[in-house]
Amino acid sequence: MNNLTNVYAEWRMVSEEMIADGYAGSVDCGETVVREDFSTFAGLDEVIPFGAMLELEQAYETA
């Protein structure tokens, strides 16, 4: 999970920059499309489950 924590932090930074630049999007892990986007970014074979992504989001926000 530690490696995914680093990947999540990178994905989050890129996503937030794109949103700030006016691109449509979200970083809300409750949205399926957000989990799909992160999973693609991370090179995962399957879409990350909500619970796992929520853990990554919480760790990111408390760091």
Helices and strands as residue ranges (DSSP letters): H 2-20, H 32-42, H 50-62
